[in-house]
Amino acid sequence: MHTMGWPLDDRTGGGSFIYHYGENLAAVGFVVHLDYENPFLSPFQEFQCFKTHKTIRPILEGGRRIAYGARAITEGGLQAVPKLAFPGGALIGCAAGFVNLPRIKGSHNAMKTGMLAAEAAFEALASGRAHDVLDDYEPTFESSHVYGDLKLVRNVKPLWSRYGTSLGVTLGGIDMWANQILGFSPFGTMLTKGPDFAQLLPAAKAKPISYEKPDGVISFDILSSVFLSGTHHDEDEPVHLKLKEPTLPIRENLPVYAEPAQRYCPAGVFEVVASGENRPQFVINAANCVHCKTCDIKDPAQNITWVPPEGGDGPAYGAM
């Protein structure tokens, strides 16, 4: 089952998936496009609200949670695919963003680009090359079915972002049919509005969102959910979420955007707490992190950098 929209407003892209598998098992997920505008929005809370819908609740009632996780998806489409080869490496699979957004598929493209990169590496080694760039990889990608797959749907995300769910998705459907049947798009090739971090409105211009308390049956709190992710970090290891400017969250993000890190993080990593002198402090609970990398993407000041944690610590997704 796939849905789009509710409980998100028309200006915020996103939707859900429910995949049934195994014996009475279901994978339930909710996607929020990170170019959303309202700094009071919480993707985690939107997910909890989604599960209370009259169509979704009966599927989940009587069940229990067995796992939880979160991850940012590279869904910018063909226009967002970067240069794929560079000295010493190449970008393959989801790292480069080969997801077909309207069809919610990407595994086949990820595997194919891995094959293309491997073939380019094999040819380079067979010809005696070493320590250079896999120049053959990108041209083979551009002549592959992956490129053709993404080209047909290249305008869906820009249209959705610019015109909202109702109009944008309708225009995206028209664009896909035109590409498929006529071989061209009436919109040409559109660009997105810009980077996700630049889309937030100041808090003074946004409408606060009041989320209901979790009922512990269908909707749940963040911390009990993070527990089910199995995430682990040693207490004495270096914090893997780096602030370029430590005072910026309180000095700028808090007064302008009501510090959205408190809400966009789906693991409760970031908090604004009052000290004994009632001066707010920005607290990073790095042990909670499930490595979704949303903070690295959405922070309006681009002040947070995610780096690999010591020892490869992080979530243990056994059932996901």
C-alpha positions as CSV (number, residue, x, y, z in Angstrom):
1,M,0.0,0.0,0.0
2,H,1.3,3.5,-0.9
3,T,-0.3,6.8,0.0
4,M,0.6,10.4,-0.4
5,G,-0.4,13.6,1.4
6,W,-2.3,13.2,4.7
7,P,-1.5,14.2,7.4
8,L,0.9,16.5,5.6
9,D,-0.5,19.8,4.3
10,D,-0.7,20.4,0.5
11,R,2.6,22.4,0.5
12,T,4.6,19.5,2.1
13,G,5.5,16.5,0.0
14,G,5.5,13.0,1.3
15,G,3.6,9.8,1.8
16,S,3.6,6.3,3.2
17,F,4.3,2.7,2.4
18,I,3.1,-0.5,4.0
19,Y,4.7,-3.7,2.8
20,H,3.3,-7.0,4.1
21,Y,5.8,-9.9,4.4
22,G,6.3,-13.1,6.3
23,E,3.9,-14.3,9.0
24,N,1.7,-11.4,10.2
25,L,4.5,-8.9,9.6
26,A,4.3,-5.5,8.1
27,A,6.9,-2.8,7.4
28,V,5.3,0.6,7.8
29,G,7.0,3.8,6.8
30,F,6.3,7.5,6.3
31,V,8.4,9.8,4.1
32,V,8.5,13.5,4.5
33,H,10.3,15.5,1.7
34,L,13.0,17.5,3.4
35,D,12.3,20.6,1.4
36,Y,9.3,21.3,3.8
37,E,8.8,24.9,4.9
38,N,7.3,24.8,8.4
39,P,10.1,24.7,11.1
40,F,7.5,23.4,13.6
41,L,6.9,20.2,11.6
42,S,8.2,16.9,13.0
43,P,8.5,14.0,10.6
44,F,8.4,11.5,13.5
45,Q,5.1,13.0,14.8
46,E,3.6,13.1,11.3
47,F,4.3,9.4,11.1
48,Q,2.5,8.8,14.4
49,C,-0.5,10.8,13.2
50,F,-0.6,8.9,9.9
51,K,-1.0,5.6,11.8
52,T,-4.2,6.8,13.4
53,H,-6.0,7.2,10.1
54,K,-9.2,5.1,9.9
55,T,-7.8,3.0,7.0
56,I,-4.4,2.4,8.6
57,R,-5.4,1.9,12.3
58,P,-7.2,-1.5,11.7
59,I,-4.1,-2.9,10.0
60,L,-2.0,-2.2,13.1
61,E,-4.4,-2.8,16.0
62,G,-3.5,-5.9,17.9
63,G,0.1,-5.9,16.7
64,R,3.3,-4.8,18.4
65,R,6.4,-2.9,17.4
66,I,9.4,-5.0,16.8
67,A,11.8,-2.5,15.2
68,Y,12.2,1.2,14.4
69,G,14.6,3.2,12.2
70,A,14.9,6.3,10.1
71,R,17.0,7.2,7.0
72,A,17.3,10.1,4.6
73,I,16.5,9.1,1.0
74,T,18.4,10.6,-2.0
75,E,15.4,11.3,-4.2
76,G,16.4,14.4,-6.1
77,G,16.2,12.6,-9.4
78,L,18.3,12.9,-12.6
79,Q,19.0,16.6,-12.1
80,A,20.6,15.8,-8.7
81,V,22.9,13.0,-9.8
82,P,26.4,14.3,-9.2
83,K,29.7,13.5,-11.0
84,L,30.0,9.7,-10.6
85,A,33.7,9.0,-10.8
86,F,36.6,10.7,-9.2
87,P,40.3,9.8,-8.4
88,G,40.2,6.8,-6.0
89,G,36.4,6.1,-6.1
90,A,33.0,6.2,-7.6
91,L,29.4,6.8,-6.5
92,I,27.1,3.9,-7.0
93,G,23.6,2.9,-6.0
94,C,21.7,5.1,-3.5
95,A,24.8,7.1,-2.7
96,A,24.3,8.9,-6.0
97,G,20.5,9.1,-5.9
98,F,19.2,6.7,-8.5
99,V,15.7,6.4,-6.9
100,N,12.7,6.6,-9.2
101,L,10.6,8.8,-6.9
102,P,7.0,8.3,-8.4
103,R,7.5,4.6,-8.6
104,I,9.2,4.4,-5.2
105,K,11.8,2.0,-6.6
106,G,15.6,2.2,-6.5
107,S,17.1,-1.2,-5.7
108,H,17.2,-2.3,-9.3
109,N,19.0,0.9,-10.3
110,A,21.4,0.7,-7.4
111,M,22.4,-2.9,-8.4
112,K,22.8,-1.9,-12.1
113,T,25.0,1.0,-11.4
114,G,27.1,-1.2,-9.1
115,M,27.5,-3.6,-12.1
116,L,28.4,-0.7,-14.4
117,A,31.1,0.6,-12.0
118,A,32.5,-2.9,-11.5
119,E,32.7,-3.5,-15.3
120,A,34.5,-0.1,-15.7
121,A,36.9,-1.1,-12.9
122,F,37.5,-4.5,-14.5
123,E,38.3,-3.0,-17.9
124,A,40.7,-0.5,-16.3
125,L,42.6,-3.3,-14.4
126,A,42.6,-5.5,-17.5
127,S,44.3,-2.7,-19.5
128,G,47.0,-2.2,-16.8
129,R,45.5,1.1,-15.4
130,A,45.7,2.1,-11.8
131,H,45.2,5.1,-9.5
132,D,43.2,7.0,-12.1
133,V,39.5,7.9,-12.8
134,L,36.9,5.3,-14.0
135,D,36.1,7.5,-17.0
136,D,34.0,4.8,-18.7
137,Y,31.6,4.5,-15.8
138,E,29.6,7.7,-16.4
139,P,29.1,7.2,-20.2
140,T,27.9,3.7,-19.6
141,F,25.4,5.0,-17.0
142,E,24.1,7.6,-19.5
143,S,23.5,4.9,-22.1
144,S,21.9,2.5,-19.6
145,H,18.3,1.8,-18.8
146,V,18.9,3.6,-15.4
147,Y,19.4,6.9,-17.1
148,G,16.4,6.4,-19.3
149,D,14.3,5.3,-16.3
150,L,15.2,8.5,-14.4
151,K,14.8,10.8,-17.5
152,L,11.1,9.9,-17.9
153,V,10.3,11.0,-14.3
154,R,12.9,13.9,-14.0
155,N,10.3,16.6,-13.4
156,V,8.1,14.9,-10.9
157,K,9.9,16.1,-7.8
158,P,10.5,19.7,-9.0
159,L,6.8,20.0,-9.9
160,W,5.7,18.5,-6.6
161,S,8.0,20.9,-4.7
162,R,6.9,24.0,-6.6
163,Y,3.2,23.5,-6.8
164,G,2.3,21.2,-3.9
165,T,0.7,17.8,-3.7
166,S,-2.6,18.4,-5.4
167,L,-1.5,20.4,-8.4
168,G,2.2,19.3,-8.5
169,V,1.4,15.6,-8.6
170,T,-1.2,16.1,-11.3
171,L,1.3,18.0,-13.4
172,G,3.8,15.3,-12.7
173,G,1.5,12.7,-14.1
174,I,0.9,14.7,-17.2
175,D,4.6,15.1,-17.7
176,M,5.3,11.4,-17.3
177,W,2.6,10.5,-19.9
178,A,4.0,13.1,-22.3
179,N,7.6,11.7,-21.9
180,Q,6.4,8.1,-22.2
181,I,4.1,8.6,-25.2
182,L,5.4,11.6,-27.1
183,G,9.0,11.4,-26.1
184,F,9.3,14.9,-24.8
185,S,8.2,17.0,-21.8
186,P,6.0,20.1,-22.0
187,F,8.1,21.5,-19.1
188,G,11.5,20.7,-20.5
189,T,13.8,19.8,-17.7
190,M,13.0,21.6,-14.5
191,L,15.2,22.4,-11.6
192,T,14.2,22.2,-7.9
193,K,13.6,25.2,-5.7
194,G,17.0,24.9,-4.2
195,P,18.7,23.0,-1.4
196,D,16.5,21.5,1.3
197,F,18.1,23.5,4.1
198,A,17.2,26.8,2.4
199,Q,13.4,26.2,2.3
200,L,12.5,26.8,6.0
201,L,10.3,29.8,6.8
202,P,11.2,31.8,9.9
203,A,9.1,30.7,12.9
204,A,7.3,34.0,13.0
205,K,5.9,33.4,9.5
206,A,4.9,29.7,10.1
207,K,2.0,28.1,11.9
208,P,2.8,26.1,15.0
209,I,1.8,22.5,14.9
210,S,0.2,20.8,17.9
211,Y,0.7,17.0,18.0
212,E,-1.4,14.7,20.2
213,K,0.3,12.7,22.9
214,P,1.1,9.1,21.8
215,D,-1.5,6.5,23.0
216,G,1.1,3.7,23.4
217,V,-1.0,1.4,21.1
218,I,-0.8,2.9,17.6
219,S,1.3,6.0,18.2
220,F,4.5,6.1,20.3
221,D,7.1,8.4,21.7
222,I,10.6,8.9,20.2
223,L,12.7,7.4,23.0
224,S,10.9,4.1,23.2
225,S,11.1,3.9,19.4
226,V,14.8,4.6,19.4
227,F,15.3,1.8,21.9
228,L,13.9,-0.6,19.3
229,S,16.5,0.5,16.7
230,G,19.2,-1.2,18.8
231,T,21.4,1.8,18.3
232,H,24.6,1.7,20.4
233,H,27.5,4.2,21.0
234,D,30.1,3.9,23.7
235,E,29.6,6.5,26.4
236,D,33.1,7.8,26.2
237,E,33.5,7.9,22.4
238,P,33.9,11.2,20.6
239,V,30.6,12.9,19.5
240,H,30.1,12.2,15.8
241,L,27.8,15.2,15.2
242,K,30.1,18.1,14.8
243,L,29.0,21.8,15.2
244,K,31.0,24.2,13.0
245,E,29.9,27.0,15.3
246,P,28.8,25.8,18.8
247,T,27.0,29.0,19.7
248,L,25.0,29.3,16.5
249,P,22.0,27.0,17.5
250,I,21.1,29.3,20.4
251,R,22.3,32.5,18.9
252,E,20.5,32.2,15.5
253,N,18.5,29.0,14.9
254,L,16.5,29.4,18.1
255,P,15.2,33.0,17.7
256,V,14.7,32.7,13.9
257,Y,13.5,29.1,13.4
258,A,12.6,28.0,17.0
259,E,15.6,25.6,16.6
260,P,14.1,23.0,14.2
261,A,16.7,20.3,15.1
262,Q,14.5,19.6,18.1
263,R,11.8,18.4,15.7
264,Y,13.4,17.3,12.4
265,C,15.6,14.7,14.2
266,P,13.6,11.4,14.4
267,A,15.7,10.1,17.3
268,G,15.6,12.9,19.9
269,V,19.3,13.7,19.5
270,F,19.0,17.5,19.8
271,E,17.4,19.4,22.7
272,V,17.2,23.0,23.9
273,V,17.3,22.9,27.6
274,A,17.4,25.7,30.2
275,S,20.5,25.7,32.5
276,G,20.4,26.8,36.2
277,E,20.7,30.4,35.1
278,N,17.7,29.9,32.7
279,R,19.9,30.4,29.7
280,P,19.0,27.9,27.0
281,Q,21.7,25.4,25.9
282,F,21.9,23.2,22.8
283,V,22.4,19.6,23.9
284,I,23.4,16.8,21.6
285,N,22.4,13.3,22.8
286,A,24.7,11.6,20.3
287,A,24.0,8.1,21.8
288,N,20.5,8.3,20.5
289,C,21.5,8.8,16.9
290,V,20.2,6.3,14.3
291,H,22.4,7.9,11.5
292,C,19.6,9.1,9.3
293,K,21.7,12.2,8.4
294,T,18.7,14.5,8.4
295,C,20.5,17.0,10.5
296,D,23.4,17.3,8.0
297,I,20.8,18.0,5.3
298,K,18.1,20.1,6.9
299,D,19.9,22.4,9.4
300,P,19.2,25.9,8.0
301,A,22.6,27.2,8.9
302,Q,24.4,24.0,7.6
303,N,26.1,24.0,11.0
304,I,25.9,20.3,11.8
305,T,28.1,17.7,10.1
306,W,27.6,14.0,10.5
307,V,30.8,12.0,10.6
308,P,31.2,8.2,10.9
309,P,31.2,7.3,14.6
310,E,34.1,5.5,16.4
311,G,34.1,1.8,15.8
312,G,31.2,1.8,13.4
313,D,28.7,2.2,16.2
314,G,25.0,2.9,15.4
315,P,21.7,1.2,14.9
316,A,21.4,-2.6,14.6
317,Y,18.6,-3.2,12.1
318,G,17.9,-6.9,12.5
319,A,14.3,-7.0,11.3
320,M,14.4,-4.1,8.9
